[in-house]
Amino acid sequence: MDEKLTHIDESGNVVMVDVGDKTDTKRRAVVKARVLLNAHTFGLLTKNALPKGDVLTTAKIAGILAAKRTSELIPMCHPIFLSKVDVRLTPVPTDFSIDVEAEARTTGPTGVEMEALVAAQVAAMTVYDMCKAVQRDIRITDCRLTHKSGGKSGEFNAA
């Protein structure tokens, strides 16, 4: 792996990477995160009984919309064509959590890790926002890239 920081030039200035000469490849990234709730909030969420409405559907849509705006939020990200974005939210009753999994795909000269990260985080924050009226100590944890494929660095799978 190249240890040079790609967004810093020889003089230490911040730069946007030039991807103009890179080959288009199919690229995919998957990011996972968790939202930790208490039993009461989890029960309301799974019964669709929270004051703000359908949490999981709203969070899914928020994550997808956020992925499409990543380059507006992260200064050095390129605006890219996303061929697919999906956000899956799974209630886990054993610990009153919501597992969030965001996937982004493109065919192009640069990766989609940031888009998947933004999708997962915004989906998790949307769960927080929609549940905060009944619980203030909600935690968003364990956000990390779990899979990446495409490009010259090849495939990555988290252990």
DSSP file (Angstrom, degrees, kcal/mol; ACC not computed):
  #  RESIDUE AA STRUCTURE BP1 BP2  ACC     N-H-->O    O-->H-N    N-H-->O    O-->H-N    TCO  KAPPA ALPHA  PHI   PSI    X-CA   Y-CA   Z-CA
    1    1 A M              0   0    0      0, 0.0     2,-0.3     0, 0.0   152,-0.0   0.000 360.0 360.0 360.0 136.3    0.0    0.0    0.0
    2    2 A D        -     0   0    0      1,-0.1     0, 0.0     2,-0.1     0, 0.0  -0.561 360.0-161.9 -71.4 126.2    1.3    3.5   -0.9
    3    3 A E        +     0   0    0     -2,-0.3     2,-0.3     2,-0.1    -1,-0.1   0.411  54.9 110.0 -93.3   2.2    1.9    5.4    2.3
    4    4 A K  S    S-     0   0    0      1,-0.1     2,-0.5     2,-0.0    -2,-0.1  -0.606  77.2-117.0 -77.2 134.9    1.9    8.8    0.6
    5    5 A L    >   -     0   0    0     -2,-0.3     3,-1.0     1,-0.2    -2,-0.1  -0.617  22.5-154.7 -72.4 123.1   -1.1   11.0    1.6
    6    6 A T  T 3  S+     0   0    0     -2,-0.5    -1,-0.2     1,-0.2    -2,-0.0   0.675  86.7  55.7 -78.5 -17.0   -2.9   11.5   -1.7
    7    7 A H  T 3  S+     0   0    0     10,-0.1     8,-2.2     7,-0.1     2,-0.4   0.208  96.2  75.4-101.4  16.5   -4.6   14.8   -0.8
    8    8 A I  B <  S-A   14   0A   0     -3,-1.0     6,-0.2     6,-0.2     2,-0.0  -0.995  70.4-146.8-127.1 128.4   -1.4   16.6    0.1
    9    9 A D    >   -     0   0    0      4,-2.6     3,-2.0    -2,-0.4    -4,-0.1  -0.227  40.3 -85.3 -84.8-177.8    1.1   17.9   -2.5
   10   10 A E  T 3  S+     0   0    0      1,-0.3    -1,-0.1     2,-0.1    -2,-0.0   0.749 129.6  50.9 -60.0 -25.8    4.9   18.1   -2.2
   11   11 A S  T 3  S-     0   0    0      2,-0.1    -1,-0.3     0, 0.0    -3,-0.0   0.411 121.6-104.1 -92.8   0.8    4.6   21.5   -0.5
   12   12 A G  S <  S+     0   0    0     -3,-2.0     2,-0.2     1,-0.3    -2,-0.1   0.590  73.7 142.2  87.8  10.5    2.1   20.3    2.1
   13   13 A N        -     0   0    0      1,-0.1    -4,-2.6    -5,-0.0     2,-0.3  -0.595  57.0-109.6 -85.6 146.8   -0.9   22.0    0.5
   14   14 A V  B     +A    8   0A   0     -2,-0.2     2,-0.3    -6,-0.2    -6,-0.2  -0.582  46.1 174.5 -74.0 133.3   -4.3   20.3    0.4
   15   15 A V        -     0   0    0     -8,-2.2     2,-0.5    -2,-0.3    61,-0.0  -0.963  35.4-117.1-138.8 155.0   -5.3   19.2   -3.2
   16   16 A M        -     0   0    0     -2,-0.3    61,-0.1     1,-0.0     2,-0.1  -0.823  44.4-111.6 -88.7 130.6   -8.0   17.2   -4.9
   17   17 A V        -     0   0    0     -2,-0.5     2,-0.8    59,-0.3   -10,-0.1  -0.363  22.9-126.2 -64.3 136.8   -6.5   14.1   -6.5
   18   18 A D        +     0   0    0      1,-0.1     3,-0.3    -2,-0.1    -1,-0.1  -0.779  33.5 171.0 -84.9 112.1   -6.5   14.1  -10.3
   19   19 A V    >   +     0   0    0     -2,-0.8     3,-1.4     1,-0.2    -1,-0.1   0.251  44.5 109.9-103.4  10.9   -8.3   10.9  -11.4
   20   20 A G  T 3  S+     0   0    0      1,-0.3    -1,-0.2     3,-0.0    -2,-0.0   0.772  81.2  41.9 -60.1 -29.5   -8.4   11.9  -15.0
   21   21 A D  T 3  S+     0   0    0     -3,-0.3    -1,-0.3     2,-0.1     2,-0.2   0.424  91.0 109.1 -98.8   1.1   -5.9    9.3  -16.1
   22   22 A K  S <  S-     0   0    0     -3,-1.4     2,-0.2     1,-0.1    88,-0.1  -0.490  73.5-111.0 -79.1 148.9   -7.2    6.4  -14.0
   23   23 A T        -     0   0    0     -2,-0.2     2,-0.3    86,-0.1    85,-0.1  -0.549  29.2-114.0 -78.3 138.9   -9.0    3.5  -15.6
   24   24 A D        +     0   0    0     -2,-0.2     2,-0.3    83,-0.1    -1,-0.1  -0.575  45.3 167.9 -69.3 129.9  -12.7    3.1  -15.0
   25   25 A T  E     -B  108   0B   0     83,-2.3    83,-2.2    -2,-0.3     2,-0.4  -0.952  44.0 -94.0-136.4 160.3  -13.4   -0.1  -13.0
   26   26 A K  E     -B  107   0B   0     -2,-0.3     2,-0.4    81,-0.2    81,-0.3  -0.618  49.6-169.5 -71.8 131.0  -16.4   -1.5  -11.2
   27   27 A R  E     +B  106   0B   0     79,-3.4    79,-2.1    -2,-0.4     2,-0.3  -0.962  13.0 178.3-130.8 143.5  -16.2   -0.4   -7.6
   28   28 A R  E     -BC 105 149B   0    121,-2.0   121,-2.5    -2,-0.4     2,-0.4  -0.999   3.3-175.7-145.0 139.7  -18.2   -1.4   -4.5
   29   29 A A  E     -BC 104 148B   0     75,-2.3    75,-2.3    -2,-0.3     2,-0.4  -0.998   5.2-165.9-137.4 142.1  -18.0   -0.4   -0.9
   30   30 A V  E     -BC 103 147B   0    117,-2.5   116,-2.9    -2,-0.4   117,-1.6  -0.996   7.3-174.4-127.8 131.9  -19.9   -1.7    2.1
   31   31 A V  E     -BC 102 145B   0     71,-2.6    71,-2.9    -2,-0.4     2,-0.3  -0.971   5.6-160.0-125.9 139.7  -20.0    0.1    5.5
   32   32 A K  E     +BC 101 144B   0    112,-2.3   112,-2.3    -2,-0.4     2,-0.3  -0.909  14.4 165.4-119.0 149.9  -21.6   -1.1    8.7
   33   33 A A  E     -B  100   0B   0     67,-2.3    67,-3.1    -2,-0.3     2,-0.4  -0.940  21.4-137.4-149.3 168.0  -22.6    0.8   11.8
   34   34 A R  E     -BC  99 141B   0    107,-2.5   107,-2.7    -2,-0.3     2,-0.5  -0.980   1.2-155.2-133.1 145.6  -24.8    0.2   14.9
   35   35 A V  E     -BC  98 140B   0     63,-2.0    63,-2.1    -2,-0.4     2,-0.6  -0.986  17.1-150.6-118.8 121.0  -27.3    2.3   16.8
   36   36 A L  E     +BC  97 139B   0    103,-3.3   103,-1.6    -2,-0.5    61,-0.2  -0.824  22.1 171.4 -99.8 121.4  -27.7    1.2   20.4
   37   37 A L        -     0   0    0     59,-2.1     2,-0.2    -2,-0.6    91,-0.0  -0.629  32.2-108.3-115.0 172.5  -31.1    1.8   22.0
   38   38 A N     >  -     0   0    0     -2,-0.2     4,-2.7     1,-0.1     5,-0.2  -0.566  40.0 -99.7 -95.2 172.4  -32.8    0.9   25.2
   39   39 A A  H  > S+     0   0    0      1,-0.2     4,-2.4     2,-0.2     5,-0.2   0.880 120.5  51.3 -60.9 -41.1  -35.6   -1.7   25.5
   40   40 A H  H  > S+     0   0    0      2,-0.2     4,-2.2     1,-0.2    -1,-0.2   0.952 113.8  42.4 -62.8 -50.6  -38.4    0.8   25.6
   41   41 A T  H  > S+     0   0    0      1,-0.2     4,-2.8     2,-0.2    -2,-0.2   0.914 113.4  53.0 -63.1 -43.6  -37.2    2.8   22.5
   42   42 A F  H  X S+     0   0    0     -4,-2.7     4,-2.7     1,-0.2    -1,-0.2   0.911 108.8  50.8 -58.3 -43.2  -36.5   -0.5   20.6
   43   43 A G  H  X S+     0   0    0     -4,-2.4     4,-1.3    -5,-0.2    -1,-0.2   0.919 111.4  46.7 -61.5 -44.8  -40.0   -1.7   21.4
   44   44 A L  H  <>S+     0   0    0     -4,-2.2     5,-3.2     2,-0.2     6,-0.4   0.916 113.0  50.3 -62.9 -42.6  -41.5    1.5   20.1
   45   45 A L  H ><5S+     0   0    0     -4,-2.8     3,-1.5     1,-0.2    -2,-0.2   0.937 110.6  47.5 -61.6 -47.8  -39.4    1.5   17.0
   46   46 A T  H 3<5S+     0   0    0     -4,-2.7    -1,-0.2     1,-0.3    -2,-0.2   0.727 113.5  48.7 -70.9 -19.5  -40.2   -2.1   16.1
   47   47 A K  T 3<5S-     0   0    0     -4,-1.3    -1,-0.3    -5,-0.2    -2,-0.2   0.380 110.8-123.4 -93.8   2.7  -43.9   -1.5   16.6
   48   48 A N  T < 5S+     0   0    0     -3,-1.5    -3,-0.2    -4,-0.3    -2,-0.1   0.893  73.8 129.4  55.4  43.0  -43.7    1.7   14.4
   49   49 A A      < +     0   0    0     -5,-3.2    -4,-0.2    -6,-0.1    -1,-0.1   0.152  23.7 122.6-115.2  17.0  -45.0    3.6   17.4
   50   50 A L  S >  S-     0   0    0     -6,-0.4     3,-1.7     3,-0.4    81,-0.1  -0.518  71.7-115.8 -79.1 150.8  -42.5    6.5   17.7
   51   51 A P  T 3  S+     0   0    0      0, 0.0    -1,-0.1     0, 0.0    80,-0.1   0.793 112.0  52.3 -57.9 -31.0  -43.9   10.0   17.5
   52   52 A K  T 3  S-     0   0    0     78,-0.5     2,-0.3     1,-0.3    79,-0.1   0.499 107.5-127.0 -89.1  -2.4  -42.0   10.9   14.3
   53   53 A G    <   +     0   0    0     -3,-1.7     2,-1.1    77,-0.1    -3,-0.4  -0.694  66.7  16.4 105.1-151.8  -43.2    7.8   12.3
   54   54 A D     >  -     0   0    0     -2,-0.3     4,-1.8     1,-0.2     5,-0.2  -0.510  59.6-177.8 -73.3  96.8  -41.5    5.0   10.4
   55   55 A V  H  > S+     0   0    0     -2,-1.1     4,-2.8   -10,-0.2     5,-0.2   0.927  74.7  48.3 -65.1 -49.7  -37.9    5.2   11.5
   56   56 A L  H  > S+     0   0    0      1,-0.2     4,-2.1     2,-0.2    -1,-0.2   0.892 113.4  45.7 -67.0 -40.6  -36.3    2.5    9.4
   57   57 A T  H  > S+     0   0    0      2,-0.2     4,-2.3     1,-0.2    -1,-0.2   0.924 114.8  48.4 -66.4 -43.0  -37.8    3.6    6.1
   58   58 A T  H  X S+     0   0    0     -4,-1.8     4,-2.5     1,-0.2    -2,-0.2   0.913 111.9  49.4 -63.1 -42.6  -37.0    7.3    6.8
   59   59 A A  H  X S+     0   0    0     -4,-2.8     4,-2.4     2,-0.2    -1,-0.2   0.888 109.2  52.5 -64.5 -39.6  -33.4    6.3    7.7
   60   60 A K  H  X S+     0   0    0     -4,-2.1     4,-2.1    -5,-0.2    -2,-0.2   0.946 112.1  44.7 -60.5 -49.2  -33.0    4.3    4.6
   61   61 A I  H  X S+     0   0    0     -4,-2.3     4,-2.6     1,-0.2     5,-0.2   0.906 112.1  52.7 -63.7 -41.7  -34.1    7.1    2.4
   62   62 A A  H  X S+     0   0    0     -4,-2.5     4,-2.5     1,-0.2    -1,-0.2   0.913 109.2  49.6 -60.6 -43.0  -31.9    9.6    4.3
   63   63 A G  H  X S+     0   0    0     -4,-2.4     4,-2.2     2,-0.2    -1,-0.2   0.907 111.4  48.1 -63.3 -42.4  -28.8    7.4    3.8
   64   64 A I  H  X S+     0   0    0     -4,-2.1     4,-1.5     2,-0.2    -2,-0.2   0.938 113.1  47.6 -63.9 -46.8  -29.4    7.0    0.1
   65   65 A L  H  < S+     0   0    0     -4,-2.6     4,-0.5     1,-0.2    -2,-0.2   0.901 110.9  52.3 -60.5 -40.9  -29.9   10.8   -0.3
   66   66 A A  H >< S+     0   0    0     -4,-2.5     3,-1.7     1,-0.2     4,-0.2   0.905 103.6  56.4 -63.7 -42.2  -26.8   11.5    1.7
   67   67 A A  H >< S+     0   0    0     -4,-2.2     3,-1.3     1,-0.3     4,-0.2   0.886 103.4  55.5 -56.7 -38.4  -24.6    9.2   -0.4
   68   68 A K  T 3< S+     0   0    0     -4,-1.5    -1,-0.3     1,-0.2    -2,-0.2   0.629 110.9  45.1 -70.4 -12.9  -25.6   11.2   -3.5
   69   69 A R  T X> S+     0   0    0     -3,-1.7     3,-1.6    -4,-0.5     4,-0.8   0.210  75.4 115.1-113.9  13.7  -24.4   14.4   -1.8
   70   70 A T  H X> S+     0   0    0     -3,-1.3     4,-2.6     1,-0.3     3,-1.3   0.878  72.8  56.2 -54.2 -44.0  -21.1   13.2   -0.5
   71   71 A S  H 34 S+     0   0    0      1,-0.3    -1,-0.3    -4,-0.2     6,-0.2   0.713 104.4  54.8 -66.4 -17.8  -19.0   15.4   -2.7
   72   72 A E  H <4 S+     0   0    0     -3,-1.6    -1,-0.3     1,-0.1    -2,-0.2   0.696 115.9  38.0 -82.0 -20.2  -20.9   18.5   -1.3
   73   73 A L  H << S+     0   0    0     -3,-1.3    -2,-0.2    -4,-0.8    -3,-0.1   0.808 111.7  54.2 -99.6 -37.5  -20.0   17.4    2.3
   74   74 A I  S >< S-     0   0    0     -4,-2.6     3,-1.9     1,-0.1    -1,-0.2  -0.903  78.4-144.7-106.1 112.4  -16.4   16.1    2.1
   75   75 A P  T 3  S+     0   0    0      0, 0.0    -1,-0.1     0, 0.0   -59,-0.0   0.762  91.9  40.4 -54.9 -37.0  -14.2   18.8    0.4
   76   76 A M  T 3  S+     0   0    0      2,-0.1   -59,-0.3   -60,-0.0     2,-0.3   0.353  87.8 112.7 -99.0   8.8  -11.8   16.5   -1.5
   77   77 A C    <   -     0   0    0     -3,-1.9   -61,-0.0    -7,-0.2    -3,-0.0  -0.579  64.9-127.5 -79.6 141.6  -14.4   14.0   -2.8
   78   78 A H        -     0   0    0     -2,-0.3     2,-0.5     1,-0.1    -7,-0.1  -0.642  23.7-112.0 -82.5 142.5  -15.1   13.8   -6.5
   79   79 A P        -     0   0    0      0, 0.0     2,-0.3     0, 0.0   -11,-0.1  -0.654  50.0-175.1 -69.0 125.7  -18.7   14.0   -7.6
   80   80 A I        -     0   0    0     -2,-0.5     2,-0.6   -12,-0.1    -9,-0.1  -0.875  32.2-108.1-126.9 157.9  -19.3   10.5   -9.0
   81   81 A F        -     0   0    0     -2,-0.3     2,-0.6    26,-0.1    26,-0.4  -0.744  33.2-151.9 -80.3 120.6  -22.0    8.6  -10.8
   82   82 A L        -     0   0    0     -2,-0.6    24,-0.2     1,-0.1     3,-0.1  -0.860  14.7-173.7 -97.0 119.4  -23.5    6.1   -8.4
   83   83 A S  S    S+     0   0    0     22,-1.8     2,-0.3    -2,-0.6    23,-0.2   0.721  75.0   7.0 -82.9 -20.9  -25.0    3.1  -10.1
   84   84 A K  E     +D  105   0B   0     21,-1.3    21,-2.6     2,-0.0     2,-0.4  -0.948  55.7 176.5-159.8 138.6  -26.4    1.8   -6.8
   85   85 A V  E     +D  104   0B   0     -2,-0.3     2,-0.4    19,-0.2    19,-0.2  -0.977  13.5 171.6-137.7 132.2  -26.9    2.8   -3.2
   86   86 A D  E     -D  103   0B   0     17,-2.4    17,-3.0    -2,-0.4     2,-0.4  -0.997  15.4-163.9-138.9 145.1  -28.7    0.7   -0.7
   87   87 A V  E     -D  102   0B   0     -2,-0.4     2,-0.5    15,-0.2    15,-0.2  -0.992   7.7-166.9-129.0 123.3  -29.1    1.1    3.0
   88   88 A R  E     -D  101   0B   0     13,-3.2    13,-2.5    -2,-0.4     2,-0.5  -0.944   0.6-168.2-114.2 127.7  -30.3   -1.9    5.1
   89   89 A L  E     -D  100   0B   0     -2,-0.5    11,-0.2    11,-0.2   -29,-0.1  -0.969   6.0-173.6-118.4 122.3  -31.4   -1.4    8.7
   90   90 A T  E     -D   99   0B   0      9,-2.8     9,-3.0    -2,-0.5     2,-0.2  -0.956  19.7-136.4-122.3 117.1  -31.9   -4.5   10.8
   91   91 A P  E     -D   98   0B   0      0, 0.0     7,-0.2     0, 0.0    -2,-0.0  -0.524  14.8-158.6 -67.8 134.9  -33.4   -4.5   14.3
   92   92 A V  E >>> -D   97   0B   0      5,-3.3     5,-1.7    -2,-0.2     3,-1.1  -0.902   6.5-171.3-117.6  99.1  -31.4   -6.8   16.6
   93   93 A P  T 345S+     0   0    0      0, 0.0    -1,-0.1     0, 0.0     3,-0.1   0.725  75.3  72.2 -67.2 -22.2  -33.6   -7.7   19.6
   94   94 A T  T 345S+     0   0    0      1,-0.2    -2,-0.0     3,-0.1     0, 0.0   0.803 121.0  11.9 -66.3 -27.3  -30.9   -9.4   21.6
   95   95 A D  T <45S-     0   0    0     -3,-1.1   -58,-0.2     2,-0.1    -1,-0.2   0.206 103.4-112.5-134.1  17.1  -29.2   -6.1   22.4
   96   96 A F  T  <5S+     0   0    0     -4,-0.7   -59,-2.1     1,-0.2     2,-0.2   0.854  72.2 134.9  58.0  39.5  -31.9   -3.6   21.3
   97   97 A S  E   < -BD  36  92B   0     -5,-1.7    -5,-3.3   -61,-0.2     2,-0.5  -0.697  53.7-134.5-114.0 166.9  -29.7   -2.3   18.5
   98   98 A I  E     -BD  35  91B   0    -63,-2.1   -63,-2.0    -2,-0.2     2,-0.5  -0.989  18.2-146.7-118.8 120.0  -30.2   -1.4   14.9
   99   99 A D  E     -BD  34  90B   0     -9,-3.0    -9,-2.8    -2,-0.5     2,-0.5  -0.761  14.6-160.4 -84.6 129.0  -27.5   -2.8   12.5
  100  100 A V  E     -BD  33  89B   0    -67,-3.1   -67,-2.3    -2,-0.5     2,-0.4  -0.939  11.3-179.8-111.9 129.5  -27.0   -0.4    9.6
  101  101 A E  E     -BD  32  88B   0    -13,-2.5   -13,-3.2    -2,-0.5     2,-0.4  -0.978   4.4-171.7-131.7 120.6  -25.3   -1.6    6.4
  102  102 A A  E     -BD  31  87B   0    -71,-2.9   -71,-2.6    -2,-0.4     2,-0.4  -0.917   0.5-170.5-113.9 137.0  -24.8    0.8    3.5
  103  103 A E  E     -BD  30  86B   0    -17,-3.0   -17,-2.4    -2,-0.4     2,-0.4  -0.987   2.9-176.2-127.8 135.5  -23.6   -0.2    0.1
  104  104 A A  E     -BD  29  85B   0    -75,-2.3   -75,-2.3    -2,-0.4     2,-0.3  -0.987   3.2-174.2-131.0 142.7  -22.5    2.0   -2.8
  105  105 A R  E     +BD  28  84B   0    -21,-2.6   -22,-1.8    -2,-0.4   -21,-1.3  -0.972  10.7 154.4-135.6 150.0  -21.5    1.0   -6.3
  106  106 A T  E     -B   27   0B   0    -79,-2.1   -79,-3.4    -2,-0.3     2,-0.5  -0.966  35.9-132.1-156.4 166.4  -20.1    2.8   -9.4
  107  107 A T  E     +B   26   0B   0    -26,-0.4   -81,-0.2    -2,-0.3   -26,-0.1  -0.974  65.2  89.4-121.6 115.6  -18.1    2.2  -12.5
  108  108 A G  E    S-B   25   0B   0    -83,-2.2   -83,-2.3    -2,-0.5    43,-0.1  -0.970  86.1 -69.7 179.8-170.6  -15.4    4.9  -12.7
  109  109 A P  S    S+     0   0    0      0, 0.0     2,-0.3     0, 0.0   -86,-0.1   0.473 105.6  46.3 -88.7  -2.6  -11.9    6.1  -11.8
  110  110 A T  S    S-     0   0    0    -85,-0.1   -85,-0.1   -88,-0.1   -83,-0.1  -0.972  83.7-101.8-142.9 156.7  -12.4    6.6   -8.1
  111  111 A G        -     0   0    0     -2,-0.3     4,-0.1     1,-0.1     3,-0.1  -0.006   9.8-138.1 -77.9 176.1  -13.9    4.6   -5.2
  112  112 A V     >  +     0   0    0     -8,-0.2     4,-2.0     1,-0.1     5,-0.2   0.079  66.9 112.1-121.1  19.6  -17.2    4.8   -3.3
  113  113 A E  H  > S+     0   0    0      1,-0.2     4,-2.6     2,-0.2     5,-0.2   0.925  80.1  49.8 -61.4 -44.2  -16.0    4.3    0.2
  114  114 A M  H  > S+     0   0    0      1,-0.2     4,-2.8     2,-0.2     5,-0.2   0.884 108.8  52.6 -64.4 -37.5  -16.9    7.8    1.3
  115  115 A E  H  > S+     0   0    0      2,-0.2     4,-2.2     1,-0.2    -1,-0.2   0.905 111.5  46.1 -64.6 -40.8  -20.4    7.5   -0.2
  116  116 A A  H  X S+     0   0    0     -4,-2.0     4,-2.4     2,-0.2    -2,-0.2   0.895 113.0  50.5 -68.2 -39.5  -21.0    4.3    1.7
  117  117 A L  H  X S+     0   0    0     -4,-2.6     4,-2.5     2,-0.2     5,-0.2   0.930 112.0  46.5 -62.3 -46.1  -19.6    5.9    4.9
  118  118 A V  H  X S+     0   0    0     -4,-2.8     4,-2.7     1,-0.2     5,-0.3   0.914 111.8  51.7 -64.0 -42.1  -21.8    9.0    4.6
  119  119 A A  H  X S+     0   0    0     -4,-2.2     4,-2.2    -5,-0.2    -2,-0.2   0.931 112.3  45.4 -60.1 -46.4  -24.9    6.8    3.8
  120  120 A A  H  X S+     0   0    0     -4,-2.4     4,-2.4     2,-0.2    -2,-0.2   0.925 115.0  47.0 -64.5 -45.1  -24.3    4.7    6.9
  121  121 A Q  H  X S+     0   0    0     -4,-2.5     4,-2.7     2,-0.2    -2,-0.2   0.916 113.8  46.4 -65.8 -43.4  -23.7    7.6    9.2
  122  122 A V  H  X S+     0   0    0     -4,-2.7     4,-2.0     2,-0.2    -1,-0.2   0.883 112.2  51.3 -69.1 -36.7  -26.6    9.7    8.0
  123  123 A A  H  X S+     0   0    0     -4,-2.2     4,-1.9    -5,-0.3    -1,-0.2   0.937 112.6  46.4 -62.1 -44.8  -28.9    6.6    8.3
  124  124 A A  H  X S+     0   0    0     -4,-2.4     4,-2.2     1,-0.2    -2,-0.2   0.907 112.0  50.4 -63.8 -41.9  -27.7    6.1   11.8
  125  125 A M  H  X S+     0   0    0     -4,-2.7     4,-3.0     1,-0.2    -1,-0.2   0.830 106.8  55.5 -66.1 -30.9  -28.1    9.7   12.7
  126  126 A T  H  X S+     0   0    0     -4,-2.0     4,-2.4     2,-0.2    -1,-0.2   0.898 105.8  50.7 -68.5 -39.7  -31.7    9.6   11.3
  127  127 A V  H  X S+     0   0    0     -4,-1.9     4,-1.3     2,-0.2    -2,-0.2   0.947 112.2  48.7 -58.5 -47.2  -32.5    6.8   13.7
  128  128 A Y  H >X S+     0   0    0     -4,-2.2     4,-1.7     1,-0.2     3,-0.8   0.951 111.2  49.2 -55.3 -51.9  -31.1    8.9   16.5
  129  129 A D  H 3< S+     0   0    0     -4,-3.0     4,-0.3     1,-0.3    -1,-0.2   0.878 112.6  46.9 -58.4 -40.3  -33.1   12.0   15.4
  130  130 A M  H 3< S+     0   0    0     -4,-2.4   -78,-0.5     1,-0.2    -1,-0.3   0.668 119.3  39.8 -79.8 -15.4  -36.4   10.0   15.2
  131  131 A C  H XX S+     0   0    0     -4,-1.3     3,-1.9    -3,-0.8     4,-1.3   0.557  87.7  91.4-105.4 -12.0  -35.9    8.3   18.6
  132  132 A K  T 3< S+     0   0    0     -4,-1.7    -2,-0.1     1,-0.3    -3,-0.1   0.711  73.8  69.8 -63.9 -21.1  -34.4   11.2   20.6
  133  133 A A  T 34 S+     0   0    0     -4,-0.3    -1,-0.3     1,-0.2     3,-0.1   0.791 113.7  28.4 -65.6 -26.0  -37.8   12.3   21.8
  134  134 A V  T <4 S+     0   0    0     -3,-1.9     2,-0.3     1,-0.3    -2,-0.2   0.551 131.4  29.7-110.6 -11.3  -38.1    9.2   24.0
  135  135 A Q     <  -     0   0    0     -4,-1.3     3,-0.3    -7,-0.2    -1,-0.3  -0.939  49.1-178.5-151.9 126.4  -34.4    8.5   24.6
  136  136 A R  S    S+     0   0    0     -2,-0.3    -1,-0.1     1,-0.2    -4,-0.1   0.647  77.7  65.3 -97.4 -17.6  -31.4   10.9   24.9
  137  137 A D        +     0   0    0      2,-0.1    -1,-0.2    -5,-0.0     2,-0.1  -0.030  65.5 145.7-101.4  33.2  -28.5    8.5   25.5
  138  138 A I        -     0   0    0     -3,-0.3     2,-0.4   -10,-0.1  -101,-0.2  -0.425  35.0-150.6 -64.6 140.5  -28.7    6.7   22.1
  139  139 A R  E     -C   36   0B   0   -103,-1.6  -103,-3.3    -2,-0.1     2,-0.5  -0.957  12.3-155.7-120.8 137.8  -25.2    5.7   20.9
  140  140 A I  E     +C   35   0B   0     -2,-0.4     2,-0.3  -105,-0.2  -105,-0.2  -0.954  35.0 162.3-105.2 122.9  -24.0    5.3   17.3
  141  141 A T  E     +C   34   0B   0   -107,-2.7  -107,-2.5    -2,-0.5    -2,-0.0  -0.812  35.4  30.3-135.9 170.9  -21.0    2.9   17.3
  142  142 A D  E     +     0   0B   0     -2,-0.3     2,-0.5  -109,-0.2  -110,-0.1   0.719  59.5 170.3  55.6  33.5  -18.8    0.6   15.2
  143  143 A C  E     +     0   0B   0   -110,-0.1     2,-0.3    -3,-0.1  -110,-0.2  -0.655  19.2 139.1 -77.5 122.5  -18.9    2.5   11.9
  144  144 A R  E     -C   32   0B   0   -112,-2.3  -112,-2.3    -2,-0.5     2,-0.4  -0.990  58.4 -97.4-161.9 153.3  -16.4    1.0    9.6
  145  145 A L  E     +C   31   0B   0     -2,-0.3  -114,-0.3  -114,-0.2     3,-0.1  -0.591  36.1 174.3 -69.3 127.0  -15.6   -0.1    6.1
  146  146 A T  E     +     0   0B   0   -116,-2.9    12,-2.2    -2,-0.4     2,-0.3   0.622  63.8  18.3-109.8 -20.3  -16.2   -3.9    5.8
  147  147 A H  E     +CE  30 157B   0   -117,-1.6  -117,-2.5    10,-0.2    -1,-0.3  -0.985  55.1 170.5-153.2 141.4  -15.8   -4.4    2.1
  148  148 A K  E     +CE  29 156B   0      8,-2.3     8,-2.9    -2,-0.3     2,-0.3  -0.971   8.2 173.0-147.1 134.6  -14.2   -2.6   -0.8
  149  149 A S  E     +C   28   0B   0   -121,-2.5  -121,-2.0    -2,-0.3     6,-0.2  -0.984  37.3  46.3-141.2 156.0  -13.5   -3.8   -4.3
  150  150 A G        +     0   0    0     -2,-0.3     3,-0.2     1,-0.3  -123,-0.2  -0.127  68.2  67.0 100.0 161.8  -12.3   -2.3   -7.6
  151  151 A G  S >  S-     0   0    0   -125,-0.2     3,-1.1     1,-0.2    -1,-0.3  -0.109  99.1 -58.6  80.5 178.0   -9.5    0.0   -8.5
  152  152 A K  T 3  S+     0   0    0      1,-0.3    -1,-0.2  -129,-0.1    -2,-0.0   0.739 130.0  61.3 -72.3 -22.5   -5.8   -0.7   -8.3
  153  153 A S  T 3  S-     0   0    0     -3,-0.2    -1,-0.3     1,-0.2    -2,-0.1   0.583  94.9-157.3 -81.6  -6.7   -5.7   -1.5   -4.6
  154  154 A G    <   -     0   0    0     -3,-1.1     2,-0.3    -4,-0.1    -1,-0.2  -0.344  38.3  -7.1  75.9-147.9   -8.1   -4.4   -5.2
  155  155 A E        -     0   0    0     -6,-0.2     2,-0.4    -2,-0.1    -6,-0.2  -0.663  51.6-173.4 -97.7 142.7  -10.3   -6.1   -2.7
  156  156 A F  E     -E  148   0B   0     -8,-2.9    -8,-2.3    -2,-0.3     2,-0.4  -1.000   3.0-179.9-131.2 133.6  -10.5   -5.4    1.0
  157  157 A N  E     -E  147   0B   0     -2,-0.4   -10,-0.2   -10,-0.2   -11,-0.1  -0.989  28.4-124.8-132.6 125.2  -12.6   -7.4    3.5
  158  158 A A              0   0    0    -12,-2.2   -12,-0.1    -2,-0.4    -2,-0.0  -0.354 360.0 360.0 -66.4 146.3  -12.6   -6.5    7.2
  159  159 A A              0   0    0     -2,-0.0    -1,-0.1     0, 0.0   -13,-0.1   0.477 360.0 360.0 -71.3 360.0  -11.7   -9.3    9.6
